[in-house]
């Protein structure tokens, strides 16, 4: 019997260990290798130590793994674009991946390079959906999804350049004045 107090988790890994990883870079992969570091913070700005992020992204050419064709020289096994990352005791996470290319959106319009993110954690019955965009991308100005976000909130979706080479910082604020923009799905 279920009750309203049941929440998502604990996150069982039996049979799913191959999806739990924080490095998507494989030998010979085309594209710019980047690391995205961040932290998940609750409404009181306290770290969330038991959250899980699922990411899904295109490769450097803007192709999702299921759209690739081995006959065209692509191997879906080389770059999956999917990973599960857990936060540590301080709510921190990191992923090493390649910077995605622009993908086609509705009616063939190009979308700015981005990474789709689902946030799972205690207290949520339904995961939160958001995106990570990259700073300085010309396509950010014309991205159909990003254009729906009020100008004063777009910075919650755009990673900032870190002091470390090829590294970005992107934090998830669950509530409060700098709350990350979450999308309905």
PyMOL commands that place a pseudoatom at each C-alpha (Angstrom):
pseudoatom trace, name=CA, resn=UNK, resi=1, chain=A, elem=C, hetatm=0, pos=[0.000, 0.000, 0.000]
pseudoatom trace, name=CA, resn=UNK, resi=2, chain=A, elem=C, hetatm=0, pos=[1.452, 3.362, -0.941]
pseudoatom trace, name=CA, resn=UNK, resi=3, chain=A, elem=C, hetatm=0, pos=[1.139, 6.583, 0.977]
pseudoatom trace, name=CA, resn=UNK, resi=4, chain=A, elem=C, hetatm=0, pos=[1.826, 10.241, 0.285]
pseudoatom trace, name=CA, resn=UNK, resi=5, chain=A, elem=C, hetatm=0, pos=[4.989, 10.055, 2.394]
pseudoatom trace, name=CA, resn=UNK, resi=6, chain=A, elem=C, hetatm=0, pos=[6.787, 7.730, -0.047]
pseudoatom trace, name=CA, resn=UNK, resi=7, chain=A, elem=C, hetatm=0, pos=[9.431, 9.425, -2.158]
pseudoatom trace, name=CA, resn=UNK, resi=8, chain=A, elem=C, hetatm=0, pos=[11.895, 8.593, -4.894]
pseudoatom trace, name=CA, resn=UNK, resi=9, chain=A, elem=C, hetatm=0, pos=[14.850, 6.474, -3.801]
pseudoatom trace, name=CA, resn=UNK, resi=10, chain=A, elem=C, hetatm=0, pos=[16.883, 4.877, -2.500]
pseudoatom trace, name=CA, resn=UNK, resi=11, chain=A, elem=C, hetatm=0, pos=[18.584, 4.513, -5.855]
pseudoatom trace, name=CA, resn=UNK, resi=12, chain=A, elem=C, hetatm=0, pos=[19.240, 0.841, -6.462]
pseudoatom trace, name=CA, resn=UNK, resi=13, chain=A, elem=C, hetatm=0, pos=[22.146, 0.071, -8.730]
pseudoatom trace, name=CA, resn=UNK, resi=14, chain=A, elem=C, hetatm=0, pos=[21.717, -3.672, -9.123]
pseudoatom trace, name=CA, resn=UNK, resi=15, chain=A, elem=C, hetatm=0, pos=[22.032, -4.334, -12.847]
pseudoatom trace, name=CA, resn=UNK, resi=16, chain=A, elem=C, hetatm=0, pos=[22.377, -0.631, -13.619]
pseudoatom trace, name=CA, resn=UNK, resi=17, chain=A, elem=C, hetatm=0, pos=[25.986, 0.004, -12.586]
pseudoatom trace, name=CA, resn=UNK, resi=18, chain=A, elem=C, hetatm=0, pos=[27.053, 0.606, -16.194]
pseudoatom trace, name=CA, resn=UNK, resi=19, chain=A, elem=C, hetatm=0, pos=[24.825, 3.708, -16.281]
pseudoatom trace, name=CA, resn=UNK, resi=20, chain=A, elem=C, hetatm=0, pos=[26.344, 5.186, -13.111]
pseudoatom trace, name=CA, resn=UNK, resi=21, chain=A, elem=C, hetatm=0, pos=[29.356, 7.079, -14.346]
pseudoatom trace, name=CA, resn=UNK, resi=22, chain=A, elem=C, hetatm=0, pos=[30.771, 10.560, -14.429]
pseudoatom trace, name=CA, resn=UNK, resi=23, chain=A, elem=C, hetatm=0, pos=[33.008, 10.213, -17.493]
pseudoatom trace, name=CA, resn=UNK, resi=24, chain=A, elem=C, hetatm=0, pos=[31.502, 9.847, -20.971]
pseudoatom trace, name=CA, resn=UNK, resi=25, chain=A, elem=C, hetatm=0, pos=[34.719, 10.471, -22.894]
pseudoatom trace, name=CA, resn=UNK, resi=26, chain=A, elem=C, hetatm=0, pos=[35.895, 7.454, -24.865]
pseudoatom trace, name=CA, resn=UNK, resi=27, chain=A, elem=C, hetatm=0, pos=[39.115, 7.087, -26.878]
pseudoatom trace, name=CA, resn=UNK, resi=28, chain=A, elem=C, hetatm=0, pos=[38.859, 8.627, -30.336]
pseudoatom trace, name=CA, resn=UNK, resi=29, chain=A, elem=C, hetatm=0, pos=[35.736, 10.670, -29.590]
pseudoatom trace, name=CA, resn=UNK, resi=30, chain=A, elem=C, hetatm=0, pos=[35.406, 13.826, -31.684]
pseudoatom trace, name=CA, resn=UNK, resi=31, chain=A, elem=C, hetatm=0, pos=[34.755, 17.112, -29.943]
pseudoatom trace, name=CA, resn=UNK, resi=32, chain=A, elem=C, hetatm=0, pos=[35.939, 19.315, -27.130]
pseudoatom trace, name=CA, resn=UNK, resi=33, chain=A, elem=C, hetatm=0, pos=[36.311, 17.552, -23.788]
pseudoatom trace, name=CA, resn=UNK, resi=34, chain=A, elem=C, hetatm=0, pos=[34.765, 19.541, -20.941]
pseudoatom trace, name=CA, resn=UNK, resi=35, chain=A, elem=C, hetatm=0, pos=[34.121, 18.988, -17.253]
pseudoatom trace, name=CA, resn=UNK, resi=36, chain=A, elem=C, hetatm=0, pos=[31.001, 20.348, -15.598]
pseudoatom trace, name=CA, resn=UNK, resi=37, chain=A, elem=C, hetatm=0, pos=[31.127, 20.695, -11.832]
pseudoatom trace, name=CA, resn=UNK, resi=38, chain=A, elem=C, hetatm=0, pos=[28.357, 21.837, -9.562]
pseudoatom trace, name=CA, resn=UNK, resi=39, chain=A, elem=C, hetatm=0, pos=[26.375, 21.445, -6.421]
pseudoatom trace, name=CA, resn=UNK, resi=40, chain=A, elem=C, hetatm=0, pos=[22.725, 20.827, -5.625]
pseudoatom trace, name=CA, resn=UNK, resi=41, chain=A, elem=C, hetatm=0, pos=[21.419, 23.108, -2.875]
pseudoatom trace, name=CA, resn=UNK, resi=42, chain=A, elem=C, hetatm=0, pos=[18.004, 23.115, -1.209]
pseudoatom trace, name=CA, resn=UNK, resi=43, chain=A, elem=C, hetatm=0, pos=[15.887, 26.189, -0.398]
pseudoatom trace, name=CA, resn=UNK, resi=44, chain=A, elem=C, hetatm=0, pos=[17.972, 26.879, 2.723]
pseudoatom trace, name=CA, resn=UNK, resi=45, chain=A, elem=C, hetatm=0, pos=[21.157, 26.751, 0.609]
pseudoatom trace, name=CA, resn=UNK, resi=46, chain=A, elem=C, hetatm=0, pos=[22.101, 23.451, 2.248]
pseudoatom trace, name=CA, resn=UNK, resi=47, chain=A, elem=C, hetatm=0, pos=[23.745, 20.736, 0.126]
pseudoatom trace, name=CA, resn=UNK, resi=48, chain=A, elem=C, hetatm=0, pos=[21.662, 17.761, -0.992]
pseudoatom trace, name=CA, resn=UNK, resi=49, chain=A, elem=C, hetatm=0, pos=[23.926, 14.737, -0.433]
pseudoatom trace, name=CA, resn=UNK, resi=50, chain=A, elem=C, hetatm=0, pos=[21.696, 12.006, -1.816]
pseudoatom trace, name=CA, resn=UNK, resi=51, chain=A, elem=C, hetatm=0, pos=[20.569, 13.333, -5.194]
pseudoatom trace, name=CA, resn=UNK, resi=52, chain=A, elem=C, hetatm=0, pos=[21.040, 11.763, -8.588]
pseudoatom trace, name=CA, resn=UNK, resi=53, chain=A, elem=C, hetatm=0, pos=[21.399, 13.527, -11.919]
pseudoatom trace, name=CA, resn=UNK, resi=54, chain=A, elem=C, hetatm=0, pos=[20.585, 11.823, -15.192]
pseudoatom trace, name=CA, resn=UNK, resi=55, chain=A, elem=C, hetatm=0, pos=[22.005, 13.542, -18.227]
pseudoatom trace, name=CA, resn=UNK, resi=56, chain=A, elem=C, hetatm=0, pos=[21.261, 13.069, -21.869]
pseudoatom trace, name=CA, resn=UNK, resi=57, chain=A, elem=C, hetatm=0, pos=[23.122, 14.898, -24.599]
pseudoatom trace, name=CA, resn=UNK, resi=58, chain=A, elem=C, hetatm=0, pos=[24.066, 14.920, -28.256]
pseudoatom trace, name=CA, resn=UNK, resi=59, chain=A, elem=C, hetatm=0, pos=[27.584, 14.341, -29.500]
pseudoatom trace, name=CA, resn=UNK, resi=60, chain=A, elem=C, hetatm=0, pos=[29.772, 17.124, -30.926]
pseudoatom trace, name=CA, resn=UNK, resi=61, chain=A, elem=C, hetatm=0, pos=[27.980, 16.844, -34.281]
pseudoatom trace, name=CA, resn=UNK, resi=62, chain=A, elem=C, hetatm=0, pos=[24.542, 17.324, -32.715]
pseudoatom trace, name=CA, resn=UNK, resi=63, chain=A, elem=C, hetatm=0, pos=[23.483, 13.681, -32.982]
pseudoatom trace, name=CA, resn=UNK, resi=64, chain=A, elem=C, hetatm=0, pos=[21.871, 11.687, -30.198]
pseudoatom trace, name=CA, resn=UNK, resi=65, chain=A, elem=C, hetatm=0, pos=[23.134, 8.118, -29.984]
pseudoatom trace, name=CA, resn=UNK, resi=66, chain=A, elem=C, hetatm=0, pos=[19.866, 6.547, -31.164]
pseudoatom trace, name=CA, resn=UNK, resi=67, chain=A, elem=C, hetatm=0, pos=[19.951, 8.713, -34.313]
pseudoatom trace, name=CA, resn=UNK, resi=68, chain=A, elem=C, hetatm=0, pos=[23.360, 7.476, -35.408]
pseudoatom trace, name=CA, resn=UNK, resi=69, chain=A, elem=C, hetatm=0, pos=[23.782, 4.946, -38.139]
pseudoatom trace, name=CA, resn=UNK, resi=70, chain=A, elem=C, hetatm=0, pos=[26.686, 2.528, -38.212]
pseudoatom trace, name=CA, resn=UNK, resi=71, chain=A, elem=C, hetatm=0, pos=[26.520, 2.540, -42.023]
pseudoatom trace, name=CA, resn=UNK, resi=72, chain=A, elem=C, hetatm=0, pos=[27.420, 6.248, -41.892]
pseudoatom trace, name=CA, resn=UNK, resi=73, chain=A, elem=C, hetatm=0, pos=[30.503, 5.413, -39.844]
pseudoatom trace, name=CA, resn=UNK, resi=74, chain=A, elem=C, hetatm=0, pos=[28.996, 6.174, -36.452]
pseudoatom trace, name=CA, resn=UNK, resi=75, chain=A, elem=C, hetatm=0, pos=[29.023, 3.695, -33.617]
pseudoatom trace, name=CA, resn=UNK, resi=76, chain=A, elem=C, hetatm=0, pos=[26.284, 4.214, -31.007]
pseudoatom trace, name=CA, resn=UNK, resi=77, chain=A, elem=C, hetatm=0, pos=[28.432, 2.315, -28.501]
pseudoatom trace, name=CA, resn=UNK, resi=78, chain=A, elem=C, hetatm=0, pos=[31.228, 4.908, -28.743]
pseudoatom trace, name=CA, resn=UNK, resi=79, chain=A, elem=C, hetatm=0, pos=[29.340, 7.842, -27.230]
pseudoatom trace, name=CA, resn=UNK, resi=80, chain=A, elem=C, hetatm=0, pos=[26.077, 7.155, -25.466]
pseudoatom trace, name=CA, resn=UNK, resi=81, chain=A, elem=C, hetatm=0, pos=[25.352, 10.687, -24.280]
pseudoatom trace, name=CA, resn=UNK, resi=82, chain=A, elem=C, hetatm=0, pos=[23.700, 9.241, -21.162]
pseudoatom trace, name=CA, resn=UNK, resi=83, chain=A, elem=C, hetatm=0, pos=[24.933, 8.970, -17.595]
pseudoatom trace, name=CA, resn=UNK, resi=84, chain=A, elem=C, hetatm=0, pos=[23.792, 8.892, -13.993]
pseudoatom trace, name=CA, resn=UNK, resi=85, chain=A, elem=C, hetatm=0, pos=[25.762, 10.929, -11.497]
pseudoatom trace, name=CA, resn=UNK, resi=86, chain=A, elem=C, hetatm=0, pos=[25.323, 10.964, -7.748]
pseudoatom trace, name=CA, resn=UNK, resi=87, chain=A, elem=C, hetatm=0, pos=[26.049, 13.875, -5.452]
pseudoatom trace, name=CA, resn=UNK, resi=88, chain=A, elem=C, hetatm=0, pos=[28.596, 13.478, -2.667]
pseudoatom trace, name=CA, resn=UNK, resi=89, chain=A, elem=C, hetatm=0, pos=[28.166, 14.398, 1.020]
pseudoatom trace, name=CA, resn=UNK, resi=90, chain=A, elem=C, hetatm=0, pos=[28.429, 18.103, 0.092]
pseudoatom trace, name=CA, resn=UNK, resi=91, chain=A, elem=C, hetatm=0, pos=[25.878, 17.848, -2.717]
pseudoatom trace, name=CA, resn=UNK, resi=92, chain=A, elem=C, hetatm=0, pos=[28.641, 18.152, -5.317]
pseudoatom trace, name=CA, resn=UNK, resi=93, chain=A, elem=C, hetatm=0, pos=[28.823, 16.408, -8.665]
pseudoatom trace, name=CA, resn=UNK, resi=94, chain=A, elem=C, hetatm=0, pos=[31.096, 16.401, -11.698]
pseudoatom trace, name=CA, resn=UNK, resi=95, chain=A, elem=C, hetatm=0, pos=[30.855, 14.998, -15.195]
pseudoatom trace, name=CA, resn=UNK, resi=96, chain=A, elem=C, hetatm=0, pos=[33.516, 14.773, -17.873]
pseudoatom trace, name=CA, resn=UNK, resi=97, chain=A, elem=C, hetatm=0, pos=[32.006, 14.733, -21.336]
pseudoatom trace, name=CA, resn=UNK, resi=98, chain=A, elem=C, hetatm=0, pos=[32.227, 16.414, -24.700]
pseudoatom trace, name=CA, resn=UNK, resi=99, chain=A, elem=C, hetatm=0, pos=[30.602, 19.710, -25.514]
pseudoatom trace, name=CA, resn=UNK, resi=100, chain=A, elem=C, hetatm=0, pos=[27.452, 18.852, -27.464]
pseudoatom trace, name=CA, resn=UNK, resi=101, chain=A, elem=C, hetatm=0, pos=[26.741, 20.254, -30.893]
pseudoatom trace, name=CA, resn=UNK, resi=102, chain=A, elem=C, hetatm=0, pos=[23.586, 22.051, -31.947]
pseudoatom trace, name=CA, resn=UNK, resi=103, chain=A, elem=C, hetatm=0, pos=[20.616, 19.710, -32.447]
pseudoatom trace, name=CA, resn=UNK, resi=104, chain=A, elem=C, hetatm=0, pos=[17.507, 20.135, -34.551]
pseudoatom trace, name=CA, resn=UNK, resi=105, chain=A, elem=C, hetatm=0, pos=[14.402, 21.199, -32.684]
pseudoatom trace, name=CA, resn=UNK, resi=106, chain=A, elem=C, hetatm=0, pos=[10.766, 21.469, -33.678]
pseudoatom trace, name=CA, resn=UNK, resi=107, chain=A, elem=C, hetatm=0, pos=[10.267, 22.162, -37.403]
pseudoatom trace, name=CA, resn=UNK, resi=108, chain=A, elem=C, hetatm=0, pos=[13.999, 21.695, -37.991]
pseudoatom trace, name=CA, resn=UNK, resi=109, chain=A, elem=C, hetatm=0, pos=[15.088, 24.863, -36.189]
pseudoatom trace, name=CA, resn=UNK, resi=110, chain=A, elem=C, hetatm=0, pos=[18.489, 24.503, -34.517]
pseudoatom trace, name=CA, resn=UNK, resi=111, chain=A, elem=C, hetatm=0, pos=[18.774, 24.415, -30.748]
pseudoatom trace, name=CA, resn=UNK, resi=112, chain=A, elem=C, hetatm=0, pos=[21.715, 25.824, -28.854]
pseudoatom trace, name=CA, resn=UNK, resi=113, chain=A, elem=C, hetatm=0, pos=[24.176, 23.210, -27.563]
pseudoatom trace, name=CA, resn=UNK, resi=114, chain=A, elem=C, hetatm=0, pos=[22.782, 21.913, -24.279]
pseudoatom trace, name=CA, resn=UNK, resi=115, chain=A, elem=C, hetatm=0, pos=[22.615, 18.954, -21.941]
pseudoatom trace, name=CA, resn=UNK, resi=116, chain=A, elem=C, hetatm=0, pos=[19.250, 17.703, -20.684]
pseudoatom trace, name=CA, resn=UNK, resi=117, chain=A, elem=C, hetatm=0, pos=[19.234, 17.037, -16.928]
pseudoatom trace, name=CA, resn=UNK, resi=118, chain=A, elem=C, hetatm=0, pos=[16.801, 15.154, -14.697]
pseudoatom trace, name=CA, resn=UNK, resi=119, chain=A, elem=C, hetatm=0, pos=[17.200, 15.641, -10.937]
pseudoatom trace, name=CA, resn=UNK, resi=120, chain=A, elem=C, hetatm=0, pos=[16.042, 12.831, -8.634]
pseudoatom trace, name=CA, resn=UNK, resi=121, chain=A, elem=C, hetatm=0, pos=[16.163, 13.210, -4.852]
pseudoatom trace, name=CA, resn=UNK, resi=122, chain=A, elem=C, hetatm=0, pos=[14.380, 12.642, -1.582]
pseudoatom trace, name=CA, resn=UNK, resi=123, chain=A, elem=C, hetatm=0, pos=[11.136, 14.519, -1.254]
pseudoatom trace, name=CA, resn=UNK, resi=124, chain=A, elem=C, hetatm=0, pos=[10.376, 14.427, -4.984]
pseudoatom trace, name=CA, resn=UNK, resi=125, chain=A, elem=C, hetatm=0, pos=[7.725, 12.161, -6.403]
pseudoatom trace, name=CA, resn=UNK, resi=126, chain=A, elem=C, hetatm=0, pos=[8.498, 13.356, -9.917]
pseudoatom trace, name=CA, resn=UNK, resi=127, chain=A, elem=C, hetatm=0, pos=[12.011, 14.289, -11.085]
pseudoatom trace, name=CA, resn=UNK, resi=128, chain=A, elem=C, hetatm=0, pos=[12.849, 17.864, -12.031]
pseudoatom trace, name=CA, resn=UNK, resi=129, chain=A, elem=C, hetatm=0, pos=[13.799, 18.547, -15.634]
pseudoatom trace, name=CA, resn=UNK, resi=130, chain=A, elem=C, hetatm=0, pos=[16.188, 21.303, -16.654]
pseudoatom trace, name=CA, resn=UNK, resi=131, chain=A, elem=C, hetatm=0, pos=[19.006, 22.012, -19.103]
pseudoatom trace, name=CA, resn=UNK, resi=132, chain=A, elem=C, hetatm=0, pos=[22.614, 23.124, -19.053]
pseudoatom trace, name=CA, resn=UNK, resi=133, chain=A, elem=C, hetatm=0, pos=[23.528, 25.633, -21.758]
pseudoatom trace, name=CA, resn=UNK, resi=134, chain=A, elem=C, hetatm=0, pos=[27.017, 26.936, -22.509]
pseudoatom trace, name=CA, resn=UNK, resi=135, chain=A, elem=C, hetatm=0, pos=[28.121, 30.574, -22.273]
pseudoatom trace, name=CA, resn=UNK, resi=136, chain=A, elem=C, hetatm=0, pos=[29.006, 32.569, -25.373]
pseudoatom trace, name=CA, resn=UNK, resi=137, chain=A, elem=C, hetatm=0, pos=[27.003, 30.438, -27.799]
pseudoatom trace, name=CA, resn=UNK, resi=138, chain=A, elem=C, hetatm=0, pos=[25.422, 32.561, -30.559]
pseudoatom trace, name=CA, resn=UNK, resi=139, chain=A, elem=C, hetatm=0, pos=[22.577, 30.036, -30.787]
pseudoatom trace, name=CA, resn=UNK, resi=140, chain=A, elem=C, hetatm=0, pos=[21.558, 30.817, -27.173]
pseudoatom trace, name=CA, resn=UNK, resi=141, chain=A, elem=C, hetatm=0, pos=[19.805, 33.945, -28.478]
pseudoatom trace, name=CA, resn=UNK, resi=142, chain=A, elem=C, hetatm=0, pos=[17.594, 32.009, -30.900]
pseudoatom trace, name=CA, resn=UNK, resi=143, chain=A, elem=C, hetatm=0, pos=[17.066, 28.757, -28.939]
pseudoatom trace, name=CA, resn=UNK, resi=144, chain=A, elem=C, hetatm=0, pos=[13.297, 28.115, -28.782]
pseudoatom trace, name=CA, resn=UNK, resi=145, chain=A, elem=C, hetatm=0, pos=[13.389, 26.700, -25.242]
pseudoatom trace, name=CA, resn=UNK, resi=146, chain=A, elem=C, hetatm=0, pos=[15.791, 29.258, -23.799]
pseudoatom trace, name=CA, resn=UNK, resi=147, chain=A, elem=C, hetatm=0, pos=[13.743, 32.079, -25.343]
pseudoatom trace, name=CA, resn=UNK, resi=148, chain=A, elem=C, hetatm=0, pos=[10.767, 31.028, -23.180]
pseudoatom trace, name=CA, resn=UNK, resi=149, chain=A, elem=C, hetatm=0, pos=[12.762, 31.752, -20.013]
pseudoatom trace, name=CA, resn=UNK, resi=150, chain=A, elem=C, hetatm=0, pos=[12.516, 35.281, -18.539]
pseudoatom trace, name=CA, resn=UNK, resi=151, chain=A, elem=C, hetatm=0, pos=[15.748, 37.217, -19.135]
pseudoatom trace, name=CA, resn=UNK, resi=152, chain=A, elem=C, hetatm=0, pos=[16.462, 37.563, -15.406]
pseudoatom trace, name=CA, resn=UNK, resi=153, chain=A, elem=C, hetatm=0, pos=[16.345, 33.758, -14.949]
pseudoatom trace, name=CA, resn=UNK, resi=154, chain=A, elem=C, hetatm=0, pos=[18.356, 32.541, -17.976]
pseudoatom trace, name=CA, resn=UNK, resi=155, chain=A, elem=C, hetatm=0, pos=[21.588, 32.602, -15.984]
pseudoatom trace, name=CA, resn=UNK, resi=156, chain=A, elem=C, hetatm=0, pos=[20.292, 29.652, -13.932]
pseudoatom trace, name=CA, resn=UNK, resi=157, chain=A, elem=C, hetatm=0, pos=[20.540, 27.520, -17.074]
pseudoatom trace, name=CA, resn=UNK, resi=158, chain=A, elem=C, hetatm=0, pos=[23.819, 28.791, -18.495]
pseudoatom trace, name=CA, resn=UNK, resi=159, chain=A, elem=C, hetatm=0, pos=[26.977, 27.293, -17.015]
pseudoatom trace, name=CA, resn=UNK, resi=160, chain=A, elem=C, hetatm=0, pos=[29.768, 29.656, -16.093]
pseudoatom trace, name=CA, resn=UNK, resi=161, chain=A, elem=C, hetatm=0, pos=[33.369, 29.256, -17.162]
pseudoatom trace, name=CA, resn=UNK, resi=162, chain=A, elem=C, hetatm=0, pos=[35.451, 27.877, -14.315]
pseudoatom trace, name=CA, resn=UNK, resi=163, chain=A, elem=C, hetatm=0, pos=[38.982, 28.911, -13.425]
pseudoatom trace, name=CA, resn=UNK, resi=164, chain=A, elem=C, hetatm=0, pos=[40.061, 25.447, -14.544]
pseudoatom trace, name=CA, resn=UNK, resi=165, chain=A, elem=C, hetatm=0, pos=[40.765, 24.903, -18.247]
pseudoatom trace, name=CA, resn=UNK, resi=166, chain=A, elem=C, hetatm=0, pos=[37.895, 23.343, -20.231]
pseudoatom trace, name=CA, resn=UNK, resi=167, chain=A, elem=C, hetatm=0, pos=[35.729, 23.369, -17.127]
pseudoatom trace, name=CA, resn=UNK, resi=168, chain=A, elem=C, hetatm=0, pos=[32.329, 24.837, -16.364]
pseudoatom trace, name=CA, resn=UNK, resi=169, chain=A, elem=C, hetatm=0, pos=[30.342, 25.366, -13.188]
pseudoatom trace, name=CA, resn=UNK, resi=170, chain=A, elem=C, hetatm=0, pos=[26.585, 24.873, -13.011]
pseudoatom trace, name=CA, resn=UNK, resi=171, chain=A, elem=C, hetatm=0, pos=[24.660, 24.659, -9.753]
pseudoatom trace, name=CA, resn=UNK, resi=172, chain=A, elem=C, hetatm=0, pos=[21.122, 23.528, -9.066]
pseudoatom trace, name=CA, resn=UNK, resi=173, chain=A, elem=C, hetatm=0, pos=[19.184, 25.737, -6.652]
pseudoatom trace, name=CA, resn=UNK, resi=174, chain=A, elem=C, hetatm=0, pos=[15.961, 23.953, -5.719]
pseudoatom trace, name=CA, resn=UNK, resi=175, chain=A, elem=C, hetatm=0, pos=[14.151, 27.004, -4.287]
pseudoatom trace, name=CA, resn=UNK, resi=176, chain=A, elem=C, hetatm=0, pos=[14.662, 30.626, -3.464]
pseudoatom trace, name=CA, resn=UNK, resi=177, chain=A, elem=C, hetatm=0, pos=[15.594, 33.805, -5.323]
pseudoatom trace, name=CA, resn=UNK, resi=178, chain=A, elem=C, hetatm=0, pos=[18.096, 32.084, -7.644]
pseudoatom trace, name=CA, resn=UNK, resi=179, chain=A, elem=C, hetatm=0, pos=[16.049, 28.925, -8.178]
pseudoatom trace, name=CA, resn=UNK, resi=180, chain=A, elem=C, hetatm=0, pos=[17.082, 26.980, -11.262]
pseudoatom trace, name=CA, resn=UNK, resi=181, chain=A, elem=C, hetatm=0, pos=[14.507, 27.045, -14.047]
pseudoatom trace, name=CA, resn=UNK, resi=182, chain=A, elem=C, hetatm=0, pos=[12.742, 23.690, -14.249]
pseudoatom trace, name=CA, resn=UNK, resi=183, chain=A, elem=C, hetatm=0, pos=[10.561, 22.660, -17.184]
pseudoatom trace, name=CA, resn=UNK, resi=184, chain=A, elem=C, hetatm=0, pos=[7.305, 20.717, -17.280]
pseudoatom trace, name=CA, resn=UNK, resi=185, chain=A, elem=C, hetatm=0, pos=[7.410, 17.459, -19.190]
for i in range(1, 185): cmd.bond("trace and resi %d" % i, "trace and resi %d" % (i + 1))
show_as sticks, trace
zoom trace
